[in-house]
Each structure stands twice: as structure tokens, then as C-alpha cells.
Amino acid sequence: MKLDPHQVTALEEFSGKIAAELVFAEAGKDEGLIPAYSLLGELMDQIDSCDEVMKAAKAMQALLGEHLDQGKPWETATINRLTAFNCWCEALHAATETGEKCKPFDQYVADAEAAAAADAAAVAAPSAKPSNPRAETPAPQPVGTIPPELLELDRIQTIDLSENAELLGEFHIEAVDHLGQIEAAVLQLEGDPGNRDAINSVFRSFHTLKGVAGFLHLKPINRLAHEIESVLDDVRTDKLEFHQGITDVVLAGRDLIEKLVAQVGDVIHANRQPDTAIPVSQLIVRVRAVAKRETAAASPAAAEAPVAPVATPSAPAPVATTEAAVVPAPEAPTKVAAPAPQTGNSAGATAASRQESNTIRVQTGKLDSLMDLVGELVIAQSQLVEGAREAGNGSGTLHRTVGHLARISKELQHTAMSLRMIPIKPTFQKMARLVRDLAVTAGKQVSFEMHGEDTELDRNMVEELGDPLVHMIRNGLDHGLEPPAERVAAGKSDTGHIRLSAYHQGGNIVVELKDDGRGINPEKVFKKAVEKGLVNPNQRLTDEEIFKLIFLPGFSTAEKITDISGRGVGMDVVKRNIERLRGSVEIHSELGKGSTFRIMLPLTMAIIDGLIVRVGQDRFILPTTSVQVALRPQADMLATIQGRSEVIVVRGKTIPVVRLHRRLAIESDVTNLVDGTVVILENAGRPCGLFVDEMVSKQEVVVKSLGSTMRNIPGISGGAILGDGSIALILDPASLIKAA
């Protein structure tokens, strides 16, 4: 049969998409049935002129349609049949490229099943005893029969760099960190099996690895992490007691994922595709046995049987037993590329070398040290300016030198800060890919918009934002956006909309996620919280307070656990990571119209422009990005609400006034508002007046941490050393206004 280029492309796209659905197809469950049925329909629309493919696809869709009509979940025979159809499509695609002839589908399946049966019989046949009895070693017995759909994961994985180079690079870095955390936490659990923090840490790491590997189509990592995560979830919810068998399989899974991640690293850094399969099917069977507490029934050799070693190119590992029960896809001949002559690749090598020489990798610790030194330089420069001011006009040379030093230190400061600044665009692009792949998995139509992706943030902040955004988008797409039929019935477009944006607002950086889905039902959230014992049923909460309940560990309103969400871990991760950045999350939702999640992060730069104000004998620093105006009010601008709350009217707007000396319980030299200064601050679009004794000056200051003991004081974000050597507290307008 002959296929035109359009049909070849359609087959290639279908194979990639259906393979992703087969990863999650499991006998007894229905995940992926509807997407697989839809993908077959799309394929038939594009290859309708090819009778043989149409016939096979139509029969396959009829088989899936029978499951859907009768409400039946996946069956092993159906999974095997669909896997065989996918392998045949891949073989047909390969034959078209090489000009070879491909067998009809029925003949292809019959030959493959016959070969598999012959291999299985050969494996089952007893082997002759060795001549030397001492050399006889009992072979480790498998924990259980390996399902055919898992054997597909044991093949060599081809990793596509054409679209995912940047995302794979970020995944590789993050995966190495997560694997280190897993190992440390599991070792901690061996000594203290009841440590809930360690269990949650291991669970979160596997949960993140699974999610990111899923949308990058790293199927073995995704599937293995999913199985281990399920066991850990049973431990978290006290359905399964933590025991040594769990430790063994978790560490074995961690080691296998490390080898798979190393292959990803080879592709990224050396452009070398994996040439050896790293089998995961046997370990997945062990994990399932542990989940069912079958390890006690297994032999010691089985429980401790190592996973097949990773073979070197010079000594490939035998795979006959691994491939015995799967319908094999005919593989194209392996081509070993000969070393290219030096002259033939000199231009490319030179260009790559030149590009590489323009960039270097620097440890973030060294950049932190540089920022600290620049900060000390700014402090020294401020002290020098103060000394020159006290010296008066006696030395013109001194003033010129101080001015020159100020310009140099300012330029050095901006350069040092820019070294750590990166745009948020790569993170947003990762979210775009996540939305696309999750929409296919969930069978939903989604339009994704990005705004402000060129906003630059500190690298540490961008890294910390990754996990929260992943979990928020997964929850929003799974829970928030309705299926197309439900949206149309509600009078909406069948396509859901998700908007991700970043912008600066006052002294904050805001990352906003907005959807037009079903919104959050406060009654449903409250009811679920009562069921879990998180709130008293007689307690009266506002909608805003109810929405905050979704950040509690283990809280979820999902009716069933899917591969996208439902375990109640995502929003806990969001809150934990944002609080680590001293930020906050706001939720605005309207039932039937959608939800908006707004992450607000404080300005965490090491050096900021500050407005120095005085209250009594103390001085404080306000970030100038939060200040609208500072004024000395007139009597007719002031008023009192209900005899207690003070307000000021500025340009027709009534603005509440907060007295800083009352807020911080310190003495003030000025008690009458008309004798002091009111600084108008803005936070999240809401203005507020801050009453102080006077403004002192405007100055660049170096932000210093106050340590863990004073980290969570509302209204205070840090400290700074002023030019005269005194210490001033840096105020956080957002938390100050909120607390007041």
C-alpha cells in the first residue's frame, strides 16, 4: 500500500499520541478509553483514502466503542490489540520511508503472536544441568507475571530534542535535586517509619517527577514514578503500613529513575541517544506486589532480585525473556554512525565552540557571594557620602571622588543583580506544553494565553515558582474547566480558556492564573472540610476563608483520583513554596464563571531604592515602588469614620490612615496628623495612608535577613545598614496594610 506525505504525517502523530494513552491504560480501569476512541476517529478522517488502514482502524474503534457502550473498563486483550495496532502503524510508517512492503494488519498480528508463543515456550523449557554442580546458581524468580503492556516500557527510548531541548534541560536539573531528596528522606524513614514529613517529602518528589515526565513523554520514568507514588499515597493515608519492602522498592525505583535521567542528560549534553534499554517492568510488578502485601509470599530471592543491569554497548543484555509476551514492532536496522572527518564538521564545531565560549556556567553560590560583596560596597559608599557631607565644601576633590565612586558602585550593583535575573518565559512555555498535553489526556479543548512572559525575576524565584504553577494548572484543567458538552450546556464556548500572566504591581511581582471554568463551589469545599474534620460544621466562614481551606495538606474535592490530580497534594505544594518566598496566594472565584489565582511575591532583590521615614527615635525604610505620594495633610482633608477609623481624602478618594507608631507600639514625637507626614502606599490596587513623623531621605539600601526568629513578623521584610552605621527596618507594605 502507498501513503501520501499527509497520511504518513497523520500516522506518525497518531502513534505518538496513542502511545501516551497506552502508558496509562490498565486492565480494570477506564482512564484513556475515550481519548483513544477519539484519536482513532481523527486518524480515520485523515487516511480515509487508504482502505487497509481504514479497515483496521474502524475495527479497532468498534472494539473500543463496545467497551464505552457497555460501560466496561479496559481489558488486557483490548490493550494488547491496540498496542499491536500501534506497532503496526509504526511499522507501516517505517516501511513507507524505506520503500519496503508491510504485512496486512491481521497477518502482522498472527506472525507476532506466533513468534511470541515460540519465545515463551523456549523460555519455559528446562535447560540442561551444567557439568560442574558447584557452578549452578539458582536463577532469581520473577515476583509475578509481567503484563504485556509493561514490557513495552523496556524498549530503548528515543528522546526528541527538536521541540523539548529547553524543557528537558530544566527537567534534568530538577530531577537530580528530587532524586537526592528522595534518597535522604527514605534513609530517614528507615530509622523513623512514622515520620510524616519524610513520607510527604518522598511522595511530593515522585509526584513532581511523574507529572513533568508525563508531558515530556518520558514514559518509563512517568509510569514507574506513578506506581511508587500510589504505594506512598497508601502509606500517607494509613491504608498501608510502612515496612522494609517499601524501602527496597522505593530505593530501587529511585536508582532506576536516576539511570533514566542520566540518559536524558547524555542526550542534552552529548546529543547521544540511548543505546541500551533500562527495563522497568519487573520493578513495577514488584511495586504492585508490595502494594498488595505479596512480598511475604514471594521468595527471598524474588524480593531481592536486582533489576536487569544496564548493559554496555560492548555487551548488550539479553532481552528474549522481556520481549516474549509483547507484540513486537519490527525495528529498523540499527545504524552506527562512523566518526565524521574533521574537515567535514569543522565549521559546525567552530561555531558551536564560539557559542560555548561566550557563556560559562557559574555556581549560584558564587553569585550570592558577589551580591553580598556589592551590598557591602554600597554600604561603604553610603558611609563615605555621609562623611563627605559632614566634611562640608572644604575639599572639592573628595566630593568628585565620592560622586565617581557612587556611579561605579551603582553600575556594578545593577550588573551583579542582572546576573541572577532570568525571564519567566521558559517556565511559562513549560506550562503551555503542560496544558496542551493534559487537555489531550482529559479530552478537553483548551485555549492557553500567556502575557508578561518577558518579566525578569531572580533565578531562585523562578525555580521556586515551577512546582506551584504545575500543580495549579493541573488542578485548574482537571477540576476547573468543564468538558465541552457541559460548557455548551451552560451557554459557554466548547473551548475553555486559561490565561497565565506576570506583571509588577507596586512592590510586588504578581503571577496570575485565570480560567473561565465552573469556579469553586464554597459549599462543596466547606462540606468536604467538615467530612475530613478540618473545620467545625457550626463554624461560619466567609468565601475567602473557605477558599483557603484548599491549601491544607491532603485536601481534595475530587470524586476520584486521576493521573492529573485528586490526591490532595498539589495546593499544599503551592502554599509551601510561595511561603518560602515570603509571598501569598489570593483566590477569587465566581461559581459558573471561573477562578483567578494570584501569586503575590515581595520584591526580594538584594538592593532596593528606599524612602527613609522617621517615627520617634527610630527610622524605617519603605520600598519606593510601593509609594504613590507623600504629603503633609491639611485639616480639611481629614475625617473620622464612626469616631474611630481615620481617613484622608486625596484627589476625591477616601483613603484609610494607619498610624505606624500604634502599629509597632513605639513612641512618636508627633500625634496630630496635620503636624506629621502621610505616605500613600498601594497594594493590590488598594491605597492606604501610613502616618509617620517625617520623611528623612531617599537612599539605596542593602536588604539583610532578620533570621528565623523574626522572619514572620507582619509588616517587616528585613533590615538595612544606613550610611551613618545605624540599622533600620524595611517595611513590607502588603503585610503591613493587611495586618492593619
ChimeraX attribute file (.defattr): number of C-alpha atoms within 10 A of each C-alpha:
attribute: neighborCount
match mode: 1-to-1
recipient: residues
	/A:1	14
	/A:2	12
	/A:3	16
	/A:4	11
	/A:5	10
	/A:6	11
	/A:7	18
	/A:8	21
	/A:9	14
	/A:10	17
	/A:11	22
	/A:12	17
	/A:13	13
	/A:14	20
	/A:15	21
	/A:16	13
	/A:17	17
	/A:18	20
	/A:19	19
	/A:20	21
	/A:21	18
	/A:22	22
	/A:23	19
	/A:24	20
	/A:25	22
	/A:26	18
	/A:27	16
	/A:28	11
	/A:29	13
	/A:30	17
	/A:31	20
	/A:32	23
	/A:33	21
	/A:34	17
	/A:35	18
	/A:36	26
	/A:37	18
	/A:38	16
	/A:39	19
	/A:40	19
	/A:41	14
	/A:42	13
	/A:43	20
	/A:44	21
	/A:45	12
	/A:46	16
	/A:47	20
	/A:48	13
	/A:49	13
	/A:50	15
	/A:51	11
	/A:52	14
	/A:53	22
	/A:54	18
	/A:55	13
	/A:56	16
	/A:57	21
	/A:58	16
	/A:59	12
	/A:60	18
	/A:61	19
	/A:62	14
	/A:63	15
	/A:64	23
	/A:65	16
	/A:66	11
	/A:67	18
	/A:68	16
	/A:69	8
	/A:70	8
	/A:71	10
	/A:72	15
	/A:73	19
	/A:74	20
	/A:75	16
	/A:76	16
	/A:77	11
	/A:78	17
	/A:79	19
	/A:80	18
	/A:81	16
	/A:82	21
	/A:83	23
	/A:84	22
	/A:85	24
	/A:86	21
	/A:87	22
	/A:88	25
	/A:89	22
	/A:90	21
	/A:91	20
	/A:92	26
	/A:93	20
	/A:94	19
	/A:95	18
	/A:96	18
	/A:97	11
	/A:98	10
	/A:99	9
	/A:100	11
	/A:101	13
	/A:102	18
	/A:103	15
	/A:104	14
	/A:105	19
	/A:106	13
	/A:107	11
	/A:108	20
	/A:109	19
	/A:110	12
	/A:111	14
	/A:112	19
	/A:113	18
	/A:114	12
	/A:115	17
	/A:116	20
	/A:117	15
	/A:118	13
	/A:119	18
	/A:120	17
	/A:121	12
	/A:122	14
	/A:123	13
	/A:124	10
	/A:125	9
	/A:126	8
	/A:127	8
	/A:128	6
	/A:129	9
	/A:130	10
	/A:131	8
	/A:132	7
	/A:133	8
	/A:134	7
	/A:135	9
	/A:136	10
	/A:137	8
	/A:138	7
	/A:139	9
	/A:140	14
	/A:141	14
	/A:142	17
	/A:143	25
	/A:144	14
	/A:145	9
	/A:146	18
	/A:147	17
	/A:148	20
	/A:149	21
	/A:150	22
	/A:151	21
	/A:152	25
	/A:153	21
	/A:154	19
	/A:155	16
	/A:156	15
	/A:157	20
	/A:158	14
	/A:159	20
	/A:160	14
	/A:161	16
	/A:162	7
	/A:163	9
	/A:164	15
	/A:165	14
	/A:166	16
	/A:167	17
	/A:168	24
	/A:169	17
	/A:170	15
	/A:171	19
	/A:172	19
	/A:173	12
	/A:174	17
	/A:175	22
	/A:176	15
	/A:177	12
	/A:178	20
	/A:179	21
	/A:180	13
	/A:181	16
	/A:182	23
	/A:183	16
	/A:184	14
	/A:185	19
	/A:186	21
	/A:187	14
	/A:188	14
	/A:189	21
	/A:190	14
	/A:191	9
	/A:192	11
	/A:193	17
	/A:194	14
	/A:195	13
	/A:196	12
	/A:197	12
	/A:198	20
	/A:199	21
	/A:200	17
	/A:201	17
	/A:202	23
	/A:203	24
	/A:204	22
	/A:205	20
	/A:206	27
	/A:207	24
	/A:208	22
	/A:209	23
	/A:210	25
	/A:211	22
	/A:212	22
	/A:213	19
	/A:214	24
	/A:215	20
	/A:216	20
	/A:217	20
	/A:218	21
	/A:219	22
	/A:220	27
	/A:221	26
	/A:222	24
	/A:223	21
	/A:224	25
	/A:225	26
	/A:226	22
	/A:227	21
	/A:228	26
	/A:229	23
	/A:230	18
	/A:231	22
	/A:232	26
	/A:233	20
	/A:234	14
	/A:235	21
	/A:236	19
	/A:237	10
	/A:238	10
	/A:239	12
	/A:240	17
	/A:241	16
	/A:242	19
	/A:243	14
	/A:244	13
	/A:245	19
	/A:246	23
	/A:247	16
	/A:248	17
	/A:249	21
	/A:250	26
	/A:251	16
	/A:252	16
	/A:253	23
	/A:254	22
	/A:255	14
	/A:256	22
	/A:257	23
	/A:258	18
	/A:259	15
	/A:260	21
	/A:261	21
	/A:262	16
	/A:263	21
	/A:264	25
	/A:265	19
	/A:266	14
	/A:267	20
	/A:268	20
	/A:269	9
	/A:270	9
	/A:271	12
	/A:272	13
	/A:273	18
	/A:274	17
	/A:275	15
	/A:276	18
	/A:277	19
	/A:278	24
	/A:279	24
	/A:280	24
	/A:281	23
	/A:282	22
	/A:283	25
	/A:284	22
	/A:285	20
	/A:286	26
	/A:287	28
	/A:288	19
	/A:289	19
	/A:290	23
	/A:291	22
	/A:292	11
	/A:293	16
	/A:294	16
	/A:295	19
	/A:296	11
	/A:297	11
	/A:298	17
	/A:299	14
	/A:300	12
	/A:301	14
	/A:302	17
	/A:303	22
	/A:304	16
	/A:305	17
	/A:306	12
	/A:307	15
	/A:308	15
	/A:309	12
	/A:310	15
	/A:311	14
	/A:312	10
	/A:313	9
	/A:314	6
	/A:315	9
	/A:316	13
	/A:317	15
	/A:318	10
	/A:319	13
	/A:320	13
	/A:321	14
	/A:322	20
	/A:323	18
	/A:324	21
	/A:325	24
	/A:326	22
	/A:327	27
	/A:328	21
	/A:329	18
	/A:330	16
	/A:331	10
	/A:332	10
	/A:333	6
	/A:334	7
	/A:335	6
	/A:336	6
	/A:337	6
	/A:338	6
	/A:339	6
	/A:340	9
	/A:341	8
	/A:342	9
	/A:343	8
	/A:344	9
	/A:345	10
	/A:346	12
	/A:347	11
	/A:348	10
	/A:349	13
	/A:350	11
	/A:351	11
	/A:352	11
	/A:353	11
	/A:354	11
	/A:355	10
	/A:356	10
	/A:357	9
	/A:358	7
	/A:359	8
	/A:360	7
	/A:361	5
	/A:362	9
	/A:363	8
	/A:364	13
	/A:365	9
	/A:366	10
	/A:367	15
	/A:368	15
	/A:369	11
	/A:370	16
	/A:371	23
	/A:372	18
	/A:373	14
	/A:374	22
	/A:375	22
	/A:376	15
	/A:377	19
	/A:378	25
	/A:379	21
	/A:380	17
	/A:381	19
	/A:382	22
	/A:383	17
	/A:384	19
	/A:385	20
	/A:386	15
	/A:387	14
	/A:388	17
	/A:389	11
	/A:390	9
	/A:391	12
	/A:392	10
	/A:393	11
	/A:394	9
	/A:395	10
	/A:396	11
	/A:397	10
	/A:398	15
	/A:399	18
	/A:400	11
	/A:401	10
	/A:402	18
	/A:403	14
	/A:404	11
	/A:405	17
	/A:406	18
	/A:407	11
	/A:408	11
	/A:409	17
	/A:410	16
	/A:411	12
	/A:412	16
	/A:413	20
	/A:414	12
	/A:415	13
	/A:416	19
	/A:417	19
	/A:418	13
	/A:419	15
	/A:420	17
	/A:421	18
	/A:422	17
	/A:423	16
	/A:424	24
	/A:425	18
	/A:426	16
	/A:427	19
	/A:428	22
	/A:429	15
	/A:430	21
	/A:431	21
	/A:432	18
	/A:433	16
	/A:434	19
	/A:435	23
	/A:436	16
	/A:437	18
	/A:438	21
	/A:439	19
	/A:440	19
	/A:441	22
	/A:442	18
	/A:443	16
	/A:444	20
	/A:445	19
	/A:446	21
	/A:447	14
	/A:448	16
	/A:449	14
	/A:450	16
	/A:451	15
	/A:452	16
	/A:453	17
	/A:454	14
	/A:455	16
	/A:456	18
	/A:457	19
	/A:458	18
	/A:459	16
	/A:460	13
	/A:461	18
	/A:462	18
	/A:463	16
	/A:464	16
	/A:465	19
	/A:466	18
	/A:467	18
	/A:468	21
	/A:469	24
	/A:470	22
	/A:471	22
	/A:472	18
	/A:473	24
	/A:474	23
	/A:475	20
	/A:476	26
	/A:477	25
	/A:478	22
	/A:479	18
	/A:480	22
	/A:481	26
	/A:482	24
	/A:483	19
	/A:484	18
	/A:485	13
	/A:486	14
	/A:487	19
	/A:488	13
	/A:489	10
	/A:490	13
	/A:491	8
	/A:492	17
	/A:493	15
	/A:494	18
	/A:495	18
	/A:496	22
	/A:497	18
	/A:498	25
	/A:499	15
	/A:500	23
	/A:501	18
	/A:502	23
	/A:503	17
	/A:504	15
	/A:505	17
	/A:506	22
	/A:507	24
	/A:508	22
	/A:509	20
	/A:510	21
	/A:511	21
	/A:512	20
	/A:513	22
	/A:514	21
	/A:515	25
	/A:516	25
	/A:517	25
	/A:518	21
	/A:519	21
	/A:520	22
	/A:521	16
	/A:522	20
	/A:523	11
	/A:524	12
	/A:525	20
	/A:526	25
	/A:527	14
	/A:528	19
	/A:529	21
	/A:530	15
	/A:531	12
	/A:532	12
	/A:533	10
	/A:534	13
	/A:535	17
	/A:536	11
	/A:537	12
	/A:538	7
	/A:539	8
	/A:540	11
	/A:541	12
	/A:542	8
	/A:543	17
	/A:544	13
	/A:545	13
	/A:546	19
	/A:547	19
	/A:548	15
	/A:549	19
	/A:550	22
	/A:551	19
	/A:552	17
	/A:553	17
	/A:554	16
	/A:555	21
	/A:556	24
	/A:557	17
	/A:558	15
	/A:559	7
	/A:560	10
	/A:561	11
	/A:562	12
	/A:563	18
	/A:564	19
	/A:565	22
	/A:566	20
	/A:567	19
	/A:568	19
	/A:569	22
	/A:570	29
	/A:571	24
	/A:572	18
	/A:573	21
	/A:574	23
	/A:575	20
	/A:576	15
	/A:577	20
	/A:578	20
	/A:579	14
	/A:580	11
	/A:581	17
	/A:582	15
	/A:583	20
	/A:584	19
	/A:585	18
	/A:586	13
	/A:587	18
	/A:588	15
	/A:589	22
	/A:590	15
	/A:591	13
	/A:592	17
	/A:593	14
	/A:594	20
	/A:595	23
	/A:596	20
	/A:597	18
	/A:598	19
	/A:599	23
	/A:600	25
	/A:601	22
	/A:602	20
	/A:603	22
	/A:604	18
	/A:605	14
	/A:606	17
	/A:607	21
	/A:608	18
	/A:609	15
	/A:610	22
	/A:611	22
	/A:612	23
	/A:613	21
	/A:614	21
	/A:615	21
	/A:616	14
	/A:617	10
	/A:618	15
	/A:619	20
	/A:620	21
	/A:621	29
	/A:622	22
	/A:623	23
	/A:624	19
	/A:625	18
	/A:626	22
	/A:627	21
	/A:628	14
	/A:629	12
	/A:630	16
	/A:631	16
	/A:632	14
	/A:633	17
	/A:634	12
	/A:635	12
	/A:636	9
	/A:637	14
	/A:638	18
	/A:639	17
	/A:640	12
	/A:641	9
	/A:642	7
	/A:643	7
	/A:644	8
	/A:645	11
	/A:646	17
	/A:647	19
	/A:648	24
	/A:649	15
	/A:650	13
	/A:651	7
	/A:652	8
	/A:653	10
	/A:654	16
	/A:655	18
	/A:656	21
	/A:657	24
	/A:658	21
	/A:659	20
	/A:660	20
	/A:661	21
	/A:662	11
	/A:663	12
	/A:664	9
	/A:665	9
	/A:666	12
	/A:667	14
	/A:668	17
	/A:669	15
	/A:670	17
	/A:671	14
	/A:672	11
	/A:673	20
	/A:674	16
	/A:675	16
	/A:676	18
	/A:677	22
	/A:678	25
	/A:679	24
	/A:680	21
	/A:681	26
	/A:682	21
	/A:683	19
	/A:684	12
	/A:685	9
	/A:686	11
	/A:687	19
	/A:688	23
	/A:689	27
	/A:690	20
	/A:691	26
	/A:692	26
	/A:693	24
	/A:694	22
	/A:695	20
	/A:696	13
	/A:697	11
	/A:698	15
	/A:699	17
	/A:700	22
	/A:701	27
	/A:702	26
	/A:703	20
	/A:704	17
	/A:705	13
	/A:706	16
	/A:707	9
	/A:708	7
	/A:709	7
	/A:710	12
	/A:711	13
	/A:712	13
	/A:713	13
	/A:714	17
	/A:715	20
	/A:716	20
	/A:717	24
	/A:718	21
	/A:719	19
	/A:720	22
	/A:721	20
	/A:722	22
	/A:723	20
	/A:724	14
	/A:725	13
	/A:726	10
	/A:727	14
	/A:728	19
	/A:729	21
	/A:730	24
	/A:731	19
	/A:732	22
	/A:733	26
	/A:734	25
	/A:735	18
	/A:736	19
	/A:737	21
	/A:738	10
	/A:739	10
	/A:740	12
